Amino acid sequence: MADKAAVVLFSHVSNDNSITGAEKLLLFFARELSSYFDCLLVAPQEGKLTRQARRSGISVELLPIPLVYGMYTPYAGLEEDIKSFQEGREFRELHAWLAQRHPAFIVTSTCVHVLPAIAAKSLGIPVVWKISEIITENDHTPLSINVIDRFSDQIICISQTAAFSFTEEIQASKIALLPPTWDDQEMMTAAWSKLRGERRRELRIKPAHRLVGYISSFIIPQKGLEHFIHMAILVAKQHPEARFLVIGEPRDKDYYNRCKHKMKLEGLSSRFRFAGYEKSLSESYCAMDVLVVPSLVREGFGMTAMEGLAFGKPVVAYDSGGLGEIMRAVDGTDGLVPPENIEALAQRVEALLAQPVLAATIGVRSRGRVIAAYGPAAYRERLRGLAEAWRLRWAGADAAAQAEPPAGETAGADAPPEQAPQRKRRASKRRGRLRRRLARRAASPRRARRAKRPSRASRRRTSRKRRSAAARRR
């Protein structure tokens, strides 16, 4: 593996103050893929994603690339709008950049990150399109599906639920499933008891209290915080020992404040704890007794539910999309309730609080099952099969022949031609010399370089000595 083929991974976002589930997934994917390929992460700006990538030894470049949000919510003029994006400066710069790099293949993340796929295909670079969401179903959904199909060589779906949007033909020919996992090192399993005690003391949660948790990277109406508040009001009446923890960065401040106001009107301020974005969630998962995931959208997967199960917590969730898929995979159907049914949500949480021993048993059992279905070992085995296939298909001896641009897929007259191998080598050497020159300059400031020069008087003495020596020789 000394000479690993180059792969470029495109992230559609790079948030500064927090990191989303999609960013976490792509970062973990890049770390694991680095065992097989030389990975370069491209992000639109600096953020937590890029900083963590560099700490993991992954190279990073910043390229602002417009997103096509209509891919997630398709409409009649979607293809015309995509063509207009191709006429923009950002696309031309992306195209030129990819033409210079010409990796073995690229990975583009989420359905809205279309332009990297189009640019790569126009250059004959294979495309792996990573889908972690469910495309909105309407009369124009086939437009999005057609774009992804045309500009991809393989589609990686986070779940069977996410794959359902595609036709049976596409599923059979292109789609592979790669469910997410977690990083065992970040879970700190050996310290769970200590972490639980410390976090509960910080939150002023007594040993006799039962803590019910809600977690979302960004708090927006679709993530169901209002449903969690209404559920908590019902549960609090039956269980005076219940306490409630809300974790997440509010994106919709009016919605967030409305939820908190409702909680205050019910006289529950002393029983609620609100926390913003948390860098590490291990302590909070450990502190909880029950995790509730009341998402109002069909999730592509449901990272929060999976993480809660991995921490041995009983999970209660609305039965929709990937959430239902996860819970059924671990035989956790008892934790599923009909979507948007707050009363059923409250009844299930009340049952778990009334039987703490049963709740703990469910958590331990679910942890074993989620490890078998989605744990790091299962993930690495799935990825190993995919990576080996990609190496044989695109990074082998015949990869160069396969990388010729297909007929009819050029990006237009402005697309720069592919560099010849010799020109690439010369350009690479020039860049190397430039980097070394800049490094020497950085190591030797101008003032220090001036100090090394001989003084003017010294130069005159040296000049006179040379003239005298020349006269003697004559």
DRENDO-1510 file (C-alpha; in Angstrom, 1 decimal, always signed):
<recs>
REC; n; res; u; v; w
REC; 1; MET; +0.0; +0.0; +0.0 .
REC; 2; ALA; +3.0; +2.3; -0.4 .
REC; 3; ASP; +1.6; +3.9; -3.5 .
REC; 4; LYS; -2.0; +4.5; -2.7 .
REC; 5; ALA; -4.3; +6.0; -5.4 .
REC; 6; ALA; -5.6; +9.5; -4.8 .
REC; 7; VAL; -9.3; +10.1; -3.9 .
REC; 8; VAL; -11.0; +13.4; -3.3 .
REC; 9; LEU; -14.0; +13.6; -0.9 .
REC; 10; PHE; -16.3; +16.6; -1.2 .
REC; 11; SER; -18.2; +17.8; +1.9 .
REC; 12; HIS; -21.2; +20.1; +1.2 .
REC; 13; VAL; -20.8; +22.0; +4.6 .
REC; 14; SER; -18.2; +22.8; +7.2 .
REC; 15; ASN; -19.8; +24.4; +10.2 .
REC; 16; ASP; -17.6; +26.5; +12.5 .
REC; 17; ASN; -19.3; +26.1; +15.9 .
REC; 18; SER; -20.7; +22.5; +15.6 .
REC; 19; ILE; -20.6; +19.4; +13.4 .
REC; 20; THR; -23.6; +17.8; +11.8 .
REC; 21; GLY; -24.3; +14.1; +11.4 .
REC; 22; ALA; -23.5; +14.2; +7.7 .
REC; 23; GLU; -20.1; +15.8; +8.5 .
REC; 24; LYS; -19.4; +13.2; +11.1 .
REC; 25; LEU; -20.2; +10.4; +8.7 .
REC; 26; LEU; -18.0; +11.8; +6.0 .
REC; 27; LEU; -15.1; +12.3; +8.4 .
REC; 28; PHE; -15.3; +8.8; +9.7 .
REC; 29; PHE; -15.6; +7.5; +6.2 .
REC; 30; ALA; -12.4; +9.4; +5.2 .
REC; 31; ARG; -10.5; +8.1; +8.1 .
REC; 32; GLU; -11.3; +4.5; +7.4 .
REC; 33; LEU; -10.9; +4.9; +3.6 .
REC; 34; SER; -7.3; +6.3; +4.2 .
REC; 35; SER; -6.2; +2.7; +4.9 .
REC; 36; TYR; -6.8; +2.0; +1.2 .
REC; 37; PHE; -6.4; +5.4; -0.6 .
REC; 38; ASP; -4.6; +8.7; -0.3 .
REC; 39; CYS; -7.6; +10.9; +0.7 .
REC; 40; LEU; -8.1; +14.6; +0.3 .
REC; 41; LEU; -11.1; +16.4; +1.8 .
REC; 42; VAL; -12.5; +19.4; +0.1 .
REC; 43; ALA; -14.8; +21.7; +2.1 .
REC; 44; PRO; -16.4; +25.1; +1.4 .
REC; 45; GLN; -14.7; +26.8; +4.4 .
REC; 46; GLU; -12.8; +26.2; +7.6 .
REC; 47; GLY; -14.8; +24.6; +10.4 .
REC; 48; LYS; -14.8; +21.8; +12.9 .
REC; 49; LEU; -14.8; +19.2; +10.1 .
REC; 50; THR; -11.7; +20.6; +8.5 .
REC; 51; ARG; -9.8; +21.0; +11.8 .
REC; 52; GLN; -10.7; +17.4; +12.9 .
REC; 53; ALA; -9.7; +16.1; +9.5 .
REC; 54; ARG; -6.2; +17.7; +9.7 .
REC; 55; ARG; -5.8; +16.3; +13.2 .
REC; 56; SER; -6.6; +12.8; +11.8 .
REC; 57; GLY; -3.8; +13.3; +9.1 .
REC; 58; ILE; -6.2; +13.9; +6.2 .
REC; 59; SER; -5.2; +16.7; +3.8 .
REC; 60; VAL; -7.7; +19.5; +3.3 .
REC; 61; GLU; -8.4; +22.1; +0.6 .
REC; 62; LEU; -11.0; +24.8; +0.6 .
REC; 63; LEU; -13.2; +25.3; -2.5 .
REC; 64; PRO; -16.5; +27.2; -2.4 .
REC; 65; ILE; -18.9; +25.2; -4.4 .
REC; 66; PRO; -22.6; +26.1; -4.8 .
REC; 67; LEU; -25.2; +23.6; -3.6 .
REC; 68; VAL; -28.2; +22.6; -5.6 .
REC; 69; TYR; -30.9; +22.5; -2.9 .
REC; 70; GLY; -33.5; +21.6; -5.4 .
REC; 71; MET; -32.1; +18.1; -5.5 .
REC; 72; TYR; -33.6; +17.5; -2.1 .
REC; 73; THR; -36.9; +19.1; -2.9 .
REC; 74; PRO; -37.2; +18.6; -6.7 .
REC; 75; TYR; -39.2; +21.0; -8.9 .
REC; 76; ALA; -39.9; +21.4; -12.6 .
REC; 77; GLY; -37.0; +23.7; -13.5 .
REC; 78; LEU; -34.3; +21.7; -11.7 .
REC; 79; GLU; -32.3; +20.6; -14.7 .
REC; 80; GLU; -32.3; +24.1; -16.2 .
REC; 81; ASP; -31.0; +25.5; -12.9 .
REC; 82; ILE; -28.2; +22.9; -12.8 .
REC; 83; LYS; -27.1; +24.0; -16.2 .
REC; 84; SER; -27.0; +27.6; -15.1 .
REC; 85; PHE; -24.7; +26.6; -12.2 .
REC; 86; GLN; -22.4; +25.0; -14.7 .
REC; 87; GLU; -21.9; +28.3; -16.4 .
REC; 88; GLY; -20.7; +30.0; -13.2 .
REC; 89; ARG; -17.2; +30.9; -12.2 .
REC; 90; GLU; -17.2; +28.4; -9.3 .
REC; 91; PHE; -17.9; +25.5; -11.6 .
REC; 92; ARG; -15.1; +26.5; -14.0 .
REC; 93; GLU; -12.6; +26.7; -11.1 .
REC; 94; LEU; -13.7; +23.4; -9.7 .
REC; 95; HIS; -13.4; +21.8; -13.2 .
REC; 96; ALA; -9.9; +23.2; -13.7 .
REC; 97; TRP; -8.9; +22.1; -10.2 .
REC; 98; LEU; -10.1; +18.5; -10.8 .
REC; 99; ALA; -8.5; +18.4; -14.2 .
REC; 100; GLN; -5.1; +19.2; -12.5 .
REC; 101; ARG; -5.6; +16.7; -9.7 .
REC; 102; HIS; -7.3; +13.9; -11.7 .
REC; 103; PRO; -7.8; +11.5; -8.8 .
REC; 104; ALA; -8.7; +7.8; -9.2 .
REC; 105; PHE; -12.2; +8.7; -8.3 .
REC; 106; ILE; -14.2; +11.2; -6.2 .
REC; 107; VAL; -16.8; +10.9; -3.4 .
REC; 108; THR; -19.5; +13.6; -3.2 .
REC; 109; SER; -21.6; +13.8; -0.1 .
REC; 110; THR; -25.4; +14.3; +0.0 .
REC; 111; CYS; -27.8; +14.8; -2.9 .
REC; 112; VAL; -27.4; +18.6; -3.0 .
REC; 113; HIS; -23.6; +18.4; -3.8 .
REC; 114; VAL; -24.1; +18.0; -7.6 .
REC; 115; LEU; -21.4; +20.1; -9.2 .
REC; 116; PRO; -18.4; +17.9; -8.1 .
REC; 117; ALA; -20.1; +14.9; -9.7 .
REC; 118; ILE; -20.8; +16.7; -13.0 .
REC; 119; ALA; -17.2; +18.1; -13.2 .
REC; 120; ALA; -15.7; +14.8; -12.5 .
REC; 121; LYS; -17.7; +12.9; -15.0 .
REC; 122; SER; -16.9; +15.4; -17.7 .
REC; 123; LEU; -13.2; +14.6; -17.1 .
REC; 124; GLY; -13.7; +10.8; -17.1 .
REC; 125; ILE; -13.2; +10.6; -13.3 .
REC; 126; PRO; -15.4; +8.0; -11.7 .
REC; 127; VAL; -17.9; +9.2; -9.1 .
REC; 128; VAL; -19.1; +7.6; -5.9 .
REC; 129; TRP; -22.2; +9.5; -4.7 .
REC; 130; LYS; -22.9; +9.2; -1.0 .
REC; 131; ILE; -26.6; +9.6; +0.0 .
REC; 132; SER; -27.5; +10.0; +3.6 .
REC; 133; GLU; -30.9; +11.6; +3.3 .
REC; 134; ILE; -34.3; +10.8; +1.8 .
REC; 135; ILE; -35.1; +12.9; -1.3 .
REC; 136; THR; -38.5; +14.5; -1.0 .
REC; 137; GLU; -41.2; +12.6; -2.8 .
REC; 138; ASN; -43.3; +14.6; -5.3 .
REC; 139; ASP; -44.1; +14.7; -9.0 .
REC; 140; HIS; -40.5; +15.8; -9.8 .
REC; 141; THR; -38.5; +13.3; -7.7 .
REC; 142; PRO; -37.5; +11.4; -10.9 .
REC; 143; LEU; -35.6; +14.5; -12.0 .
REC; 144; SER; -33.3; +14.3; -9.0 .
REC; 145; ILE; -33.0; +10.5; -9.3 .
REC; 146; ASN; -32.0; +10.9; -13.0 .
REC; 147; VAL; -29.3; +13.4; -12.2 .
REC; 148; ILE; -27.7; +11.2; -9.6 .
REC; 149; ASP; -27.9; +8.2; -11.9 .
REC; 150; ARG; -26.4; +10.0; -14.9 .
REC; 151; PHE; -23.4; +11.5; -12.9 .
REC; 152; SER; -22.5; +8.5; -10.7 .
REC; 153; ASP; -20.7; +5.2; -11.1 .
REC; 154; GLN; -21.8; +4.0; -7.7 .
REC; 155; ILE; -24.2; +5.2; -5.1 .
REC; 156; ILE; -23.6; +4.5; -1.4 .
REC; 157; CYS; -26.8; +4.8; +0.7 .
REC; 158; ILE; -26.8; +5.1; +4.4 .
REC; 159; SER; -29.8; +2.8; +4.7 .
REC; 160; GLN; -32.3; +0.7; +2.8 .
REC; 161; THR; -34.8; +3.6; +3.6 .
REC; 162; ALA; -32.5; +6.0; +1.7 .
REC; 163; ALA; -32.2; +3.6; -1.2 .
REC; 164; PHE; -36.0; +3.3; -1.6 .
REC; 165; SER; -36.1; +6.6; -3.5 .
REC; 166; PHE; -34.2; +5.0; -6.4 .
REC; 167; THR; -35.7; +2.7; -9.1 .
REC; 168; GLU; -35.2; -1.1; -8.8 .
REC; 169; GLU; -32.9; -1.0; -11.8 .
REC; 170; ILE; -30.6; +1.6; -10.1 .
REC; 171; GLN; -30.7; -0.3; -6.8 .
REC; 172; ALA; -29.6; -3.5; -8.6 .
REC; 173; SER; -26.9; -1.9; -10.7 .
REC; 174; LYS; -25.4; +0.9; -8.6 .
REC; 175; ILE; -26.4; +1.0; -5.0 .
REC; 176; ALA; -24.5; -0.4; -2.1 .
REC; 177; LEU; -25.4; +0.0; +1.5 .
REC; 178; LEU; -23.0; +1.4; +4.1 .
REC; 179; PRO; -24.7; +2.2; +7.4 .
REC; 180; PRO; -22.8; +4.4; +9.8 .
REC; 181; THR; -21.0; +3.4; +13.0 .
REC; 182; TRP; -19.3; +5.1; +15.9 .
REC; 183; ASP; -15.7; +5.6; +17.1 .
REC; 184; ASP; -15.0; +3.2; +20.0 .
REC; 185; GLN; -12.2; +5.5; +21.3 .
REC; 186; GLU; -14.7; +8.4; +21.6 .
REC; 187; MET; -17.1; +6.3; +23.6 .
REC; 188; MET; -14.7; +5.8; +26.6 .
REC; 189; THR; -16.5; +2.7; +27.7 .
REC; 190; ALA; -14.3; +2.0; +30.7 .
REC; 191; ALA; -15.2; +5.4; +32.2 .
REC; 192; TRP; -19.0; +5.3; +31.8 .
REC; 193; SER; -19.7; +5.1; +35.5 .
REC; 194; LYS; -17.5; +8.0; +36.3 .
REC; 195; LEU; -18.8; +10.1; +33.3 .
REC; 196; ARG; -22.4; +9.4; +34.4 .
REC; 197; GLY; -21.7; +10.7; +38.0 .
REC; 198; GLU; -19.8; +13.8; +36.9 .
REC; 199; ARG; -22.3; +14.9; +34.2 .
REC; 200; ARG; -25.3; +14.3; +36.6 .
REC; 201; ARG; -23.6; +16.4; +39.2 .
REC; 202; GLU; -23.0; +19.2; +36.7 .
REC; 203; LEU; -26.7; +19.1; +35.7 .
REC; 204; ARG; -27.8; +18.9; +39.4 .
REC; 205; ILE; -29.5; +15.5; +38.8 .
REC; 206; LYS; -29.8; +13.5; +42.1 .
REC; 207; PRO; -29.3; +9.7; +42.1 .
REC; 208; ALA; -33.0; +9.2; +42.6 .
REC; 209; HIS; -33.9; +11.2; +39.5 .
REC; 210; ARG; -34.6; +9.6; +36.2 .
REC; 211; LEU; -33.2; +11.6; +33.3 .
REC; 212; VAL; -34.9; +11.6; +29.9 .
REC; 213; GLY; -32.9; +13.1; +27.1 .
REC; 214; TYR; -33.3; +14.8; +23.7 .
REC; 215; ILE; -30.3; +15.5; +21.4 .
REC; 216; SER; -30.2; +17.2; +18.0 .
REC; 217; SER; -27.2; +18.9; +16.4 .
REC; 218; PHE; -29.4; +21.8; +15.3 .
REC; 219; ILE; -32.8; +22.4; +16.9 .
REC; 220; ILE; -35.4; +23.1; +14.2 .
REC; 221; PRO; -39.1; +22.3; +14.1 .
REC; 222; GLN; -38.5; +19.1; +12.0 .
REC; 223; LYS; -36.5; +17.6; +14.9 .
REC; 224; GLY; -39.5; +17.5; +17.2 .
REC; 225; LEU; -38.5; +19.4; +20.3 .
REC; 226; GLU; -42.0; +20.7; +20.7 .
REC; 227; HIS; -43.2; +17.1; +20.8 .
REC; 228; PHE; -40.6; +16.3; +23.4 .
REC; 229; ILE; -41.8; +19.2; +25.6 .
REC; 230; HIS; -45.5; +18.1; +25.3 .
REC; 231; MET; -44.4; +14.5; +26.1 .
REC; 232; ALA; -42.5; +15.7; +29.1 .
REC; 233; ILE; -45.5; +17.6; +30.4 .
REC; 234; LEU; -47.5; +14.4; +30.4 .
REC; 235; VAL; -44.7; +12.3; +31.9 .
REC; 236; ALA; -44.0; +14.8; +34.6 .
REC; 237; LYS; -47.5; +14.4; +36.0 .
REC; 238; GLN; -47.0; +10.7; +36.6 .
REC; 239; HIS; -43.4; +10.7; +37.5 .
REC; 240; PRO; -42.2; +13.4; +39.9 .
REC; 241; GLU; -38.7; +11.9; +39.8 .
REC; 242; ALA; -38.4; +12.6; +36.1 .
REC; 243; ARG; -36.0; +15.2; +34.8 .
REC; 244; PHE; -35.5; +16.3; +31.2 .
REC; 245; LEU; -32.3; +17.2; +29.3 .
REC; 246; VAL; -32.3; +19.1; +25.9 .
REC; 247; ILE; -29.1; +19.3; +23.9 .
REC; 248; GLY; -28.6; +21.1; +20.6 .
REC; 249; GLU; -27.8; +24.4; +19.0 .
REC; 250; PRO; -31.0; +26.4; +18.3 .
REC; 251; ARG; -31.2; +27.4; +14.6 .
REC; 252; ASP; -34.8; +28.6; +14.8 .
REC; 253; LYS; -34.6; +31.0; +17.8 .
REC; 254; ASP; -38.4; +31.8; +17.8 .
REC; 255; TYR; -39.3; +28.1; +17.7 .
REC; 256; TYR; -36.7; +27.3; +20.5 .
REC; 257; ASN; -38.0; +30.1; +22.7 .
REC; 258; ARG; -41.6; +29.1; +22.1 .
REC; 259; CYS; -40.8; +25.6; +23.3 .
REC; 260; LYS; -39.0; +26.9; +26.5 .
REC; 261; HIS; -42.0; +29.3; +27.1 .
REC; 262; LYS; -44.4; +26.3; +27.0 .
REC; 263; MET; -42.2; +24.5; +29.5 .
REC; 264; LYS; -42.2; +27.5; +31.9 .
REC; 265; LEU; -46.0; +28.0; +31.6 .
REC; 266; GLU; -46.4; +24.4; +32.9 .
REC; 267; GLY; -44.2; +25.1; +35.9 .
REC; 268; LEU; -41.5; +22.7; +34.8 .
REC; 269; SER; -38.5; +25.0; +34.7 .
REC; 270; SER; -36.8; +23.3; +37.7 .
REC; 271; ARG; -37.1; +19.9; +36.0 .
REC; 272; PHE; -35.6; +20.9; +32.7 .
REC; 273; ARG; -31.9; +21.3; +31.7 .
REC; 274; PHE; -31.0; +23.1; +28.4 .
REC; 275; ALA; -27.6; +22.7; +26.9 .
REC; 276; GLY; -26.2; +24.1; +23.7 .
REC; 277; TYR; -23.9; +22.3; +21.3 .
REC; 278; GLU; -21.6; +19.8; +23.1 .
REC; 279; LYS; -18.3; +18.8; +21.6 .
REC; 280; SER; -18.5; +15.4; +23.2 .
REC; 281; LEU; -21.8; +13.7; +23.9 .
REC; 282; SER; -20.4; +10.7; +25.8 .
REC; 283; GLU; -20.9; +12.2; +29.2 .
REC; 284; SER; -24.5; +13.2; +28.4 .
REC; 285; TYR; -25.5; +9.8; +27.0 .
REC; 286; CYS; -24.0; +8.2; +30.1 .
REC; 287; ALA; -26.1; +10.5; +32.3 .
REC; 288; MET; -29.4; +9.6; +30.7 .
REC; 289; ASP; -31.8; +6.8; +31.6 .
REC; 290; VAL; -34.0; +7.1; +28.5 .
REC; 291; LEU; -33.4; +8.7; +25.1 .
REC; 292; VAL; -36.3; +10.1; +23.0 .
REC; 293; VAL; -36.0; +10.8; +19.3 .
REC; 294; PRO; -39.2; +12.5; +18.2 .
REC; 295; SER; -38.1; +13.4; +14.6 .
REC; 296; LEU; -41.0; +14.6; +12.4 .
REC; 297; VAL; -39.2; +13.9; +9.1 .
REC; 298; ARG; -38.3; +10.5; +7.6 .
REC; 299; GLU; -34.7; +10.3; +8.6 .
REC; 300; GLY; -32.2; +8.7; +6.3 .
REC; 301; PHE; -30.9; +6.8; +9.2 .
REC; 302; GLY; -31.0; +8.3; +12.7 .
REC; 303; MET; -27.5; +8.7; +14.2 .
REC; 304; THR; -28.8; +9.8; +17.6 .
REC; 305; ALA; -30.8; +6.7; +18.0 .
REC; 306; MET; -27.9; +4.5; +17.0 .
REC; 307; GLU; -25.5; +6.3; +19.4 .
REC; 308; GLY; -28.0; +6.0; +22.3 .
REC; 309; LEU; -28.4; +2.3; +21.7 .
REC; 310; ALA; -24.6; +1.9; +21.5 .
REC; 311; PHE; -24.4; +3.6; +25.0 .
REC; 312; GLY; -26.8; +1.0; +26.3 .
REC; 313; LYS; -29.8; +3.3; +26.6 .
REC; 314; PRO; -33.4; +2.4; +25.9 .
REC; 315; VAL; -34.6; +4.5; +22.9 .
REC; 316; VAL; -38.1; +5.7; +22.2 .
REC; 317; ALA; -38.7; +7.0; +18.7 .
REC; 318; TYR; -41.3; +7.8; +16.1 .
REC; 319; ASP; -41.6; +4.9; +13.7 .
REC; 320; SER; -40.6; +6.5; +10.4 .
REC; 321; GLY; -37.8; +6.2; +7.9 .
REC; 322; GLY; -34.4; +5.1; +9.0 .
REC; 323; LEU; -35.4; +5.3; +12.7 .
REC; 324; GLY; -37.8; +2.4; +12.2 .
REC; 325; GLU; -35.1; +0.5; +10.2 .
REC; 326; ILE; -32.6; +0.8; +13.1 .
REC; 327; MET; -35.0; -0.2; +15.8 .
REC; 328; ARG; -36.2; -3.2; +13.9 .
REC; 329; ALA; -32.6; -4.3; +13.2 .
REC; 330; VAL; -31.9; -4.5; +16.9 .
REC; 331; ASP; -35.3; -6.0; +17.7 .
REC; 332; GLY; -36.3; -2.8; +19.5 .
REC; 333; THR; -39.9; -2.4; +18.1 .
REC; 334; ASP; -41.2; -1.9; +21.7 .
REC; 335; GLY; -39.5; +1.5; +21.5 .
REC; 336; LEU; -41.3; +2.6; +18.3 .
REC; 337; VAL; -44.5; +4.6; +18.4 .
REC; 338; PRO; -46.7; +6.0; +15.6 .
REC; 339; PRO; -45.3; +9.2; +14.1 .
REC; 340; GLU; -46.5; +12.4; +15.7 .
REC; 341; ASN; -48.4; +10.5; +18.4 .
REC; 342; ILE; -47.3; +12.4; +21.6 .
REC; 343; GLU; -49.6; +10.4; +23.9 .
REC; 344; ALA; -48.0; +7.1; +22.7 .
REC; 345; LEU; -44.6; +8.7; +23.1 .
REC; 346; ALA; -45.4; +9.6; +26.7 .
REC; 347; GLN; -46.9; +6.2; +27.5 .
REC; 348; ARG; -43.8; +4.4; +26.4 .
REC; 349; VAL; -41.4; +6.7; +28.4 .
REC; 350; GLU; -43.7; +6.3; +31.5 .
REC; 351; ALA; -43.5; +2.5; +31.2 .
REC; 352; LEU; -39.7; +2.6; +31.1 .
REC; 353; LEU; -39.5; +5.0; +34.1 .
REC; 354; ALA; -41.9; +2.8; +36.1 .
REC; 355; GLN; -39.6; -0.2; +35.6 .
REC; 356; PRO; -36.0; +0.9; +35.8 .
REC; 357; VAL; -34.6; -2.7; +36.0 .
REC; 358; LEU; -36.5; -3.6; +32.8 .
REC; 359; ALA; -35.3; -0.4; +31.1 .
REC; 360; ALA; -31.6; -1.2; +32.0 .
REC; 361; THR; -32.1; -4.7; +30.7 .
REC; 362; ILE; -33.5; -3.4; +27.4 .
REC; 363; GLY; -30.5; -1.1; +27.1 .
REC; 364; VAL; -27.9; -3.8; +27.7 .
REC; 365; ARG; -29.6; -6.1; +25.2 .
REC; 366; SER; -30.0; -3.4; +22.6 .
REC; 367; ARG; -26.3; -2.5; +22.9 .
REC; 368; GLY; -25.2; -6.0; +22.1 .
REC; 369; ARG; -27.5; -6.1; +19.0 .
REC; 370; VAL; -26.5; -2.7; +17.7 .
REC; 371; ILE; -22.8; -3.6; +18.0 .
REC; 372; ALA; -23.5; -6.7; +15.9 .
REC; 373; ALA; -25.5; -4.8; +13.3 .
REC; 374; TYR; -23.7; -1.5; +13.1 .
REC; 375; GLY; -20.5; -1.6; +15.2 .
REC; 376; PRO; -17.1; -0.6; +13.9 .
REC; 377; ALA; -16.1; -4.1; +13.0 .
REC; 378; ALA; -19.3; -4.6; +10.8 .
REC; 379; TYR; -18.6; -1.1; +9.2 .
REC; 380; ARG; -15.0; -1.9; +8.4 .
REC; 381; GLU; -15.9; -5.2; +6.8 .
REC; 382; ARG; -18.5; -3.6; +4.5 .
REC; 383; LEU; -16.0; -0.8; +3.6 .
REC; 384; ARG; -13.2; -3.3; +2.9 .
REC; 385; GLY; -15.4; -5.0; +0.3 .
REC; 386; LEU; -16.2; -1.7; -1.4 .
REC; 387; ALA; -12.6; -0.3; -1.2 .
REC; 388; GLU; -11.2; -3.5; -2.8 .
REC; 389; ALA; -13.7; -3.3; -5.6 .
REC; 390; TRP; -12.9; +0.4; -6.2 .
REC; 391; ARG; -9.1; -0.3; -6.3 .
REC; 392; LEU; -9.6; -3.1; -8.8 .
REC; 393; ARG; -12.1; -1.1; -10.9 .
REC; 394; TRP; -10.5; +2.4; -10.9 .
REC; 395; ALA; -7.0; +2.3; -9.3 .
REC; 396; GLY; -5.5; -0.7; -11.1 .
REC; 397; ALA; -3.3; -0.9; -14.1 .
REC; 398; ASP; -6.2; -0.2; -16.5 .
REC; 399; ALA; -7.5; +2.8; -14.5 .
REC; 400; ALA; -5.9; +5.3; -16.9 .
REC; 401; ALA; -7.7; +3.7; -19.8 .
REC; 402; GLN; -11.0; +3.9; -18.0 .
REC; 403; ALA; -10.5; +7.5; -17.1 .
REC; 404; GLU; -11.0; +8.9; -20.6 .
REC; 405; PRO; -13.9; +11.3; -20.8 .
REC; 406; PRO; -17.1; +9.6; -22.1 .
REC; 407; ALA; -18.6; +11.0; -25.3 .
REC; 408; GLY; -21.3; +13.5; -24.8 .
REC; 409; GLU; -20.4; +14.3; -21.2 .
REC; 410; THR; -18.1; +17.3; -21.6 .
REC; 411; ALA; -18.9; +20.3; -19.6 .
REC; 412; GLY; -18.8; +22.7; -22.5 .
REC; 413; ALA; -16.3; +24.8; -24.6 .
REC; 414; ASP; -14.8; +26.4; -21.5 .
REC; 415; ALA; -13.7; +23.0; -20.0 .
REC; 416; PRO; -9.9; +22.9; -19.8 .
REC; 417; PRO; -8.2; +20.0; -21.5 .
REC; 418; GLU; -6.7; +17.2; -19.5 .
REC; 419; GLN; -3.0; +17.6; -18.8 .
REC; 420; ALA; -0.6; +15.1; -20.4 .
REC; 421; PRO; +1.4; +13.0; -17.9 .
REC; 422; GLN; +4.7; +14.8; -18.7 .
REC; 423; ARG; +3.1; +18.3; -18.2 .
REC; 424; LYS; +1.7; +17.0; -14.9 .
REC; 425; ARG; +5.1; +15.9; -13.7 .
REC; 426; ARG; +6.7; +19.2; -14.6 .
REC; 427; ALA; +3.9; +21.1; -12.9 .
REC; 428; SER; +4.3; +18.9; -9.8 .
REC; 429; LYS; +8.0; +19.6; -9.7 .
REC; 430; ARG; +7.4; +23.3; -10.0 .
REC; 431; ARG; +5.0; +23.2; -7.1 .
REC; 432; GLY; +7.4; +21.2; -5.1 .
REC; 433; ARG; +10.2; +23.8; -5.7 .
REC; 434; LEU; +7.9; +26.6; -4.8 .
REC; 435; ARG; +6.8; +25.0; -1.6 .
REC; 436; ARG; +10.5; +24.4; -0.6 .
REC; 437; ARG; +11.4; +28.0; -1.4 .
REC; 438; LEU; +8.5; +29.3; +0.6 .
REC; 439; ALA; +9.5; +27.0; +3.5 .
REC; 440; ARG; +13.1; +28.3; +3.5 .
REC; 441; ARG; +11.9; +31.9; +3.4 .
REC; 442; ALA; +9.5; +31.2; +6.4 .
REC; 443; ALA; +12.4; +29.6; +8.3 .
REC; 444; SER; +14.8; +32.5; +7.5 .
REC; 445; PRO; +13.1; +35.9; +8.0 .
REC; 446; ARG; +14.3; +38.8; +5.9 .
REC; 447; ARG; +16.0; +40.5; +8.8 .
REC; 448; ALA; +18.0; +37.4; +9.5 .
REC; 449; ARG; +19.0; +37.1; +5.9 .
REC; 450; ARG; +20.2; +40.7; +5.8 .
REC; 451; ALA; +22.3; +40.1; +8.9 .
REC; 452; LYS; +24.1; +37.3; +7.2 .
REC; 453; ARG; +25.3; +39.7; +4.4 .
REC; 454; PRO; +28.9; +41.2; +4.9 .
REC; 455; SER; +28.9; +44.9; +5.7 .
REC; 456; ARG; +29.8; +47.5; +2.9 .
REC; 457; ALA; +33.2; +48.2; +4.5 .
REC; 458; SER; +34.0; +44.5; +4.6 .
REC; 459; ARG; +33.0; +44.1; +1.0 .
REC; 460; ARG; +35.4; +47.0; +0.1 .
REC; 461; ARG; +38.3; +45.5; +2.0 .
REC; 462; THR; +37.7; +42.2; +0.2 .
REC; 463; SER; +37.6; +43.9; -3.2 .
REC; 464; ARG; +40.9; +45.7; -2.4 .
REC; 465; LYS; +42.6; +42.5; -1.4 .
REC; 466; ARG; +41.5; +40.8; -4.6 .
REC; 467; ARG; +42.8; +43.7; -6.8 .
REC; 468; SER; +46.2; +43.6; -4.9 .
REC; 469; ALA; +46.5; +39.9; -5.4 .
REC; 470; ALA; +45.7; +40.3; -9.1 .
REC; 471; ALA; +48.5; +43.0; -9.4 .
REC; 472; ARG; +51.1; +40.8; -7.7 .
REC; 473; ARG; +50.3; +37.9; -10.1 .
REC; 474; ARG; +50.8; +40.3; -13.1 .
</recs>
